[in-house]
Amino acid sequence: MYEEQSQNAGWLKKLDALSTEAEENLKQEITRRTEQLAANVEYMRQQLSAMDAQIKVAPESEKATLQLSQLITQRRMEIATTSLKVMIDISDKEGIETAEYKRLYFEVTGSVTQDLLSSDVILSIIKNWSTQLWNWLAENAPQHIFQFIVFLIILLIARQIANITRKVVKRAVASKNLKFSQLMQEFFISMSGKAVWFIGILIALSQIGLNLTPILTGFGIAGVIVGFALQDTLSNFAAGMMLLIYRPFDVGDFVAAGGVEGKVSHMSLVNTTIKTFDNQIIIVPNSKIWGDVIKNVTHERVRRVDMVFGVSYSDDIEHVEKVLNDIVSNHPAVLRAPETMIKLHVLNSSSVDFIVRPWVKTDDYWDVYWDVTREVKMRFDKEGISIPFPQQDVHLHMASGQLPPSTGKDA
């Protein structure tokens, strides 16, 4: 109807038969109809938005009814937007300002047309968006600023509580009654602080309006995916837990584990850091350590030094025993209990071997080993006791009537 009226008015205008009053009445009618359609479209847009929110939280028994109402409203919206587009075209022909209506049509349908290139339409879109942003800030900014401040305060409190928790746990696990290893103590201290910090972050996030259920669900799903992707790492983690529980070694112990010998510098749930005797840092996966033989050299406070010294068959056995006894008993680091063992051990092909086994503190092991070895050499030389080296006597027998092999020279 409005298209036909506009067309008739155009013909009458060309014939100079259209009065000014009739033209103004037509423009007013077109403007009124366009405003009515725009208001209707805006109302149904808000109604659809409210329906979406209702469907998300509605029980399953009510969702079907709401979805049916939503479909009906969407159909009415399509009819109204189509009519609005027609009225916008008619208004353009009649010279009526349509920037606001084109902006509304674009926001509802998302249809990009050449009308958007108009500066008036672009300015209207920007103005409307800025107005919406300002209104949102005016309504929600104070609340969100307050929530952000609460979020920061909770994080600061959680950090302080985490530090206090670490200190309390550190004192608790250091108790002699618990007999926790250094590795186990560090594990509990670290995990207690991280657990408090994690809980504090979750509480802080809940204060700014985030729903924690999807986040925790996402963590669970991500954990399953990461578990499949990092099977080797989880194996190292499990091995690290077993090492913490059974405590085959501690920080500072000298060990031979995972094909590496050295001092345990640091241990995590995934790997163990070992510093070798020549000051190399080697990081060994825990699964390799747990799956191999572990030798802890310094676990016990007292160790036995095993040494073997060989003398000649011609030397006096009792004299050798007396000299060895004197050397060991005069060393200040050798313990009186357990008792030192000095025995004739093996009659080798070139020597008579004595075993010398004094007991020492673990820290004095190598000092005693080197001092006794040096003193044995010096005392044996002074006492005239020989330290033989491998020898072999070769006897040649010549059969009668045979000449020795020719040397290739004349006699």
Helices and strands as residue ranges (DSSP letters): H 2-14, H 20-57, H 60-94, H 99-109, G 114-117, H 119-173, H 182-207, H 212-229, H 231-246, E 254-257, E 260-267, E 271-275, E 281-285, H 286-290, E 295-296, E 302-304, E 307-311, H 317-329, E 341-347, E 352-357, E 359-361, G 362-364, H 365-383
